[in-house]
Amino acid sequence: MEEVIISSKGQIVIPKYMRDALGLKEGKKVLAVLDKNRLVLIPKPDNPVDELKRKGQELTLRGIRRDIKEE
């Protein structure tokens, strides 16, 4: 967990090691989500359709069945 300071303009600086780990470069967009009392920043995919396809492949029926059996 990292402490950051909010500027008078409401800006924060994301620590470099976090930007590097997420591949965040200047001009990259992130999505801001308010989750109860937490602010969550999610890197916006360059191509949302490709990202949904990739996520869909992870959620195959076979994978869901495997997860159920493991429970």
HELIX and SHEET records of a PDB file:
HELIX    1   1 LYS A   16  LEU A   22  1                                   7    
HELIX    2   2 PRO A   48  GLU A   58  1                                  11    
HELIX    3   3 LEU A   61  GLU A   70  1                                  10    
SHEET    1   A 2 VAL A  30  ASP A  35  0                                        
SHEET    2   A 2 ARG A  38  PRO A  43 -1                                        
END                                                                             
